[in-house]
Amino acid sequence: MLERLAERYGLGPEAIRALGVLLERLADAAAPTTVHAPARAVDVHLADSLVGMEVEEVRRAARIADLGAGAGLPGLALAVALPGAEVVLVESARRKADFIRDTAAAMGLGNVAVEWTRAEAWEAGSGKCDVVVARALAALGVLCEYAAPLLAPGGVLVCWKGAVGDGEAADGRAAAETLGLSDPEVRPVVPFVGAERRSLWLFRKVSATPPGFPRRPGMATKRPLRATTS
């Protein structure tokens, strides 16, 4: 299972070992995920996370932030594949943040940091990230508000998405325009056989984010930026 991922992304024996430890940790009933069985997790978690390696900006990033990291995905998988990058996993739930921290230690990852905080409150990351990733976290407009202040000029937000409705897409474009991000590039991806309607939405930092963003914690979801209707 892991060997085919290693071949696809050019990963060595140490990476395979670390990903195996991650699968073992996710198999624990206490892990913060609904998918525990390794036979499913290797696809649903690892293959789906590593598909981010198909984005050039991810492969060459020096600093990556994973927002709302949950059980540590995609951040931990990307940290294994990119040992030269610093990967910061931002998670607001303490139990999940502790799980990520312990799992990174068990995997032997020295390039991982865990921030127990909300994305909007992580001031230390402001303007310092080459790439921000988010998987199964929020609507596109919300993700743009979380990520735009964290990105360095030219940096890229990569959102893992399934089917995206017209309303969410329009709101994402409107939020991006407000926040100094580009119109999105949508890349269909097939992380594993049987995966359906998967896509990566890429927004690039093309201008400065206006003052006042992000708004205080919770506002991006309570009052999201939306496309205007005529």
C-alpha angles and dihedrals in degrees: 000000000000092000093066090052090048090052093047094052102028096248123167133222094275091054091050090051093050093048089050090056089050090053090050091051092048090051090064111104089228093058112114096246138088092222110073106147109101093219089062098031093059087065105028094044112018104032091041091051097045092053084082086075087075088073111086094212090056093051093053099037119126094195126028127181121201109202121208088006096184107179090003101277134172090000101065093046091049091047089057093049094044107042091166094059127082109232119197117194113203116199129163098199110083095210091054093044090052091049091052092048093049092044093051089052092049089050091052094238113164095176097065130097125181123211116196098206143088117279091241091054098049097105094162090069096052111134093347105098125097091192134016117195129193127181124190092341114117147325118301096254091053092048091051091054092048094047108035096074091048097053124095116226107290092017122139135229112210116196122192107219143171119197112347119200124223092253094053091045092051092048090049092053092047092049091048092053091050094047101047097261129129127249105277127266110215118208119188110218136187107206094175140358109284096023110138134202094354118158141165116224112206124199119181126209102242102159141010118292109242120251114270096047130148093036119219116299113291098018096098090062098035095048107016122189107258140190113259118242124215 
